């Protein structure tokens, strides 16, 4: 919030993209003292970058709406659909590059240990001693040559630098169109002035008391958890365990293709039939895949199933990533910075928590946790939609949304 206020959205995005470079460069000398500080910097930059770009899209959609007369909600949904089409396509190019580079000089090995497959899928447990003993006879792939790692890191640096330059020279700053600022009226001046930094920080935390924010929080947590589950648990427990790590990139490419295409396709669908059917469809797809993963025993002979499941998960993720962002811009008008700051906070928490418990529980437990997260998220989402249809959350006499704690207090005391 502070960085965006001081630098404006465009400059904040450029600075944060540059802050990714140290982590990429650290791959040339991967040590604790290079990876940990650069990873911390990358994490902080990512939080600001996502908030800044979501703020940019939200404000540009309002400006374009004023020029064309088209509903800003429709424009915002379209913008996020286009953005996530390109964003999710990085799953294709990134995995294609890594798979091709890491496959240089590697010969395919067709060794399948049927006994070890019994410990894959729902039965997979990190650091499984039995699994380790059973697969000792399988030739293990050596660590990729340093030259391959340097090549991938170099490609990432070139792509990142090019992206920052394109943004710097070709993207218009919001100030060119009259950047929308969070402002307050001064008692000594008729013109509104910018909120001080302290009030912007308070606004970000105050956003957590917004009824919609509390209700949509579980779905936001789910959007991070489902990405982590697929990237970590599905790839390790189902793909790597049964087919080998060399197949992960190709499965992820299928996921990326599905995700990218659907990210752009769902925007016009939402405009025609509304959000609720699309969100419900995504939830049903994820529930179906989770149930299938619970009973399916992965086997290399069923290679097509891996790609089908990846494609289906990509369809669901396309909805969560593009439409939840659009939803935040729609239900929190004029509060884009604190709203998207909260969005990144809770999504990152869902992402982090899934990886944090990755080594503690077996896949059977994590599947139950993921399913519970989805059901809780949909319950909160449906509650938001019901409130919207009833006129929105309660407001005070001057039109400000009442925090949830005040609404609950009024219910018990009977005061208005």
N, C-alpha and C positions, 0 to 999 in steps of 0.2 A: 504493500500500500504506500509506504513512504517513498520507495524508489520510483514507483510510477508517478507519484505526485511531483517529485522533484525533477525527474528526467522526461516525463511524458511517455506515452505508451510506445511510440516508435523507438525512441532512443533506449528505453528500458529493454525492449526486445533485442536490439542490436547488442547492447552490453551483455545481456544474459547469454546470447548465442556465443559471444567471444569467451565467456566464462566456461563454456563446455570444453574449450581447447586444451586446458591443462590436463584434464582426465584422459583425453585421447593421446596427448603427448606422453603421459605417464606410462603408456603401454610399451614405450621404447625402453623403459627402465622400471619394470613393475616391482616396486618394493613398498613396504608399509609406509615409509615416510613420503612416498610420492603418490600412492594410490589413495590413502585415507584423506589427506587434506584436499586433494583434487576432487575426490568423491563428495566431500562435504560442500565444497564450492559449487559443484555441479547440482547438488540437491537444492541448495538455496537459489541458484540461478533458475532452475527448472520451475520452482514455485512462482517466482516473479514473472518468468517468461509466459507461462500459461495464463496467469491472471491478466497480464498486459495484453496478450493477443485476444483473449475473450472480451476484454474491455474494448479493444479496438473494433472487433466485429460488431459488438452491441451498439456502439456509438455510430459507426458507419451505417448500420442498418437503419437507425433513426434518421440520419441525414438523407439517405437515399429515399426513405419513405416520404420525407417532406418534399422531395423533388418530384417524385413519381406519383404520389398519392396511394401507393400500394401499402398494405398493412405491414408495419415494421416486424411483427411476429413472423409473418410468412417469409420476409426477406432474411431475417436472422436465421430461421431454420434452414433456408437455402444456403446461406453463407457457411454455416457449420457443416452442412452436407458436403459442399465442395471442398472445404478445408480437410475434413476427415477422409475424403476420397484420396487426396494426395498424401495425407499423413499416414493412413493405413497402408498405402502402396509401398511405404518404406519397408514393410514386412517382406515384400516381394524382392526389392532391390537389395536390401541389407542381407537377407538370408541367401539370396542368389550369389552375391559377391562372396560372402563368407564360405558358402558351400563349395563354390568353384575354387577359391584360393586354398582352402583346407584340403581339397581333394587332389591337389597337385602332387603327383608322385605316390598316391595311395592306391593300393590294389584292393579290390573288394574281397571280403572273406565270407564265405557262405557256411558258417558254423552255427548251428542251432542246438542249444542244449535244452531238450524238452523238459527236463527236471527243473531247470532254473526258471522256465516260463510260468511254473506254478506260483512263483513268488512275484509275478508282475501284476499290473492292473490293481484291482481293489486290494489284493494281498500284499502290495509293495510297502515295505517299511524302510526308511532311511537307515543306513548302517546295519542292515540285516546280516547277522553273522552266518546264518544258514545259506543265504543267497550268495554271500561272498565265497563260502567254501565250495558251493556247487558250480560257480562259474570260473573257478581257478583254471580249469582246463581250456577255457576259451581264450584265444590270443587277444590280448588287450592292445588297443591302439596307443601308440606312443604319443607323448605330448607333441602338439604341432610344432614344426620347426620355427625358430625365432624369426626367420625371414618372412614366413607366412603371417605371423602376428604383426610384424612391422609393416607389411604391405597393407593389411586391413586397417591398421591405425592410420597409415598415411592417406589412404583413400577417404577415411572418415574426416580427417583434417582438411583435405582439399574440398570435400563436399560442404563441410561446415563453414569454411572461409568463403566459398562461393555464395552460399546462402546469405551470410551476413552482408556481403557486398551488394547482392541483388536487393536486399531489404533496404540498405542504406541509400542506394541511388535511385530506386524505382518506386518504392512505397511512399505515398503522400503522408506527411504528418497530420494528425487530427487537427492541429492548430490552424491548418490551411482552411478548414471548413468550420472553424469555431469549436474547439474541443469542449465537450460538456464536462464541467467540473462540479464537484460537490461544493456548494457554496452556502453561505449563511448571510443574513442581513445584519449589517452593523447598525446599532442604534444611532450612531452619529453620521451615518452615510446612507443615502438612498440606494446606492449600488451594492449588490451583493459582493461579498469578498470570499476568497477561498477559505475553507476550513483549515485551522491550524493542524499541524501534524498530530498533536495529542488527540484532537477530536477524530481524526481519521483512524487512529489506532483504536480508540474507544468504539467507533462505528463498526469496525471489523469484529470486535468481540460482542458488541451489542447485537450484531446480526445473528449470533447464536441463540438469542432469545426470541427471534422471529418464529411464529408458529409454523410457517412453511419450511423454514430452515431445519427445525427440529424434526418435522415429519419427513422431509426429503433426505435427511442425513443417512438413514439406513440404506437407501438405494444408492447414495453416493459412495458409501463404504463398499457396497456390493460391486460397483463399477470398477473399483480398484482391486477387490478380492478376486473377481472373475478373471481379470487379466493375469494376475499373479498365479492363479490356479492353473490356467492353461499353459502359461509360459514355463512354469516350474513343475507342477505335479503331473500334468498330462504328458509333457515331454519326457520326464524322467521315469514315471511309473508305467507308462504305456509304450512310448516310442523307443526311448533309449534302452530300457530294460529288455524289450523283446526283439528289437531290430538293430539296435546300435546307434551311437551318437551321430554317425554320419547321415542318418535319415532325418534328423531333427530339422535341419534347414529346409529340406524339401517339403515336409509336412507344414512347416510354418509359412512357406511360400503360398501353399494352397489356402491357408488361413488368411493370409494377407490379401490375396486376390479377392476372396469372398468379402472380406471386411471392406476393402476399398470400393468395390462396385456397389455394395449395399449401402454404404455411407452416403453415396450420392443419390441412390434410387429412392431411399426412404423419405427424403425431404418433400418431393411432390406428393408422395402417398399421404404423408401427415397433413399436407395442405388440403387434401381432398376428403379424407375420412377421419381426421383428428388424431390426437396423440394416443388416446386410450387403447384403441385396437392395435396400434403398432407396438406399444409397450407390452401389451398382453401377449402378442405374438412372440416377441423376443423372450419373454419369461417362459412361455410354453416350450419354445425351442430349447432353452437352457435346461429346463426341467427334464425334457425328454432325453437330452444328451447325458445328463447326470444319472438318470435312471438306467440308461443303457450302459454307462461306464460301471455302474454298480454290479451288473450281472455278466458283462462281457469279459472273456478271458482272451487277452491279446495274443496274436500269433502272426509270425511273419507271412504266412500264407494268405492272411486276410488283409493284405496291404491296402486294398481299396477302402476298407472301413476306416483306417486311420485318416485318410484324406476326406472322406465324407464327414466324419465327426469334426475335423478341423474346419471344414467349410461351414458347417452348421453353427459352430461356435463363433465363427467370424460374422455370420448374419446377426446373431444376438449382440455381439460386441459393437457392430456398426450402429445399432439402435442406441445402446447405452452411451457410447462416446459422443455421437453427434446430437442425439435428441435430449440427453440430460443437460448438456451445455446450453442448448437452445431453451430448454425449460427454465433454467436459472435466469437467462436473460429476459424471459417473458414474465415470470412470477415475481421478479425483484426489479421492477422498473425504477430507474434512477439510482439504483444501489449496486451497480455492476461491479465496482472494485471490491467492496466488502463481501458481496455475494460470491464472486468467483474466487476470492481468497479463501473463503470457507469451503468452496467446492474442492479446491486443490488440497486443502488441509485434510478433509475427510476421505477423499479418494486416495491420497497418499497413505493415510493411516490404514485403509483397507488393504492397499498394496503391501505396505510394510508388515502388517500383522500376519499376512499369509506367508511371507517369506520368513518372518521371525520364528514361526512355529513349524516351519518346513521340516526341520530335523527332529522334532519332538513327537510327531504323531504319524501313524500309518495312513495310507490313502483312504482306508475305510472310514476313519474318523474325520479326515479333512473333507470328504465328500458330504458328510452329514452337516458339517459346519457351513460349507458353501451353500448347500440347499437351504439351510435355516436363514442365512444372510439374504438370499434372494427372496424368500417368502416374507421376511420382515420388511425388506425394501419395497416390495410391491404393496404391502399393506399401508405403509406410509404414503406411497405415491397415490394410491386410490383415495386416501384421505384428503390429500391436497386437491385432487380433481373434484371431489365432493364439495369442499369448501369453495372452490372457484365457481362452481355452478350455483352455489347459494349466495353469491355476492362477495366472496372473499373473506379474509379474516376480520375480526372486530377492530374497530378504529375508535380513537378518542374524538373529542369535539372538533379538533382542528384537522382531522383526517389522517393522523399518524397511526400506523398499525400498532396495536397493543401487544406487548411482549406476552408470551405464553404464561409466565408466572403471574402477571397481573390479571389475565383472563381467568386463571384458576382461582386466584384470590377473590375475584368478584363473584365467582360461582359459589364460594363457600360463605362469603360475608353478605352477599345480596346487594352490594354497593355497585353503582354504575359510574 
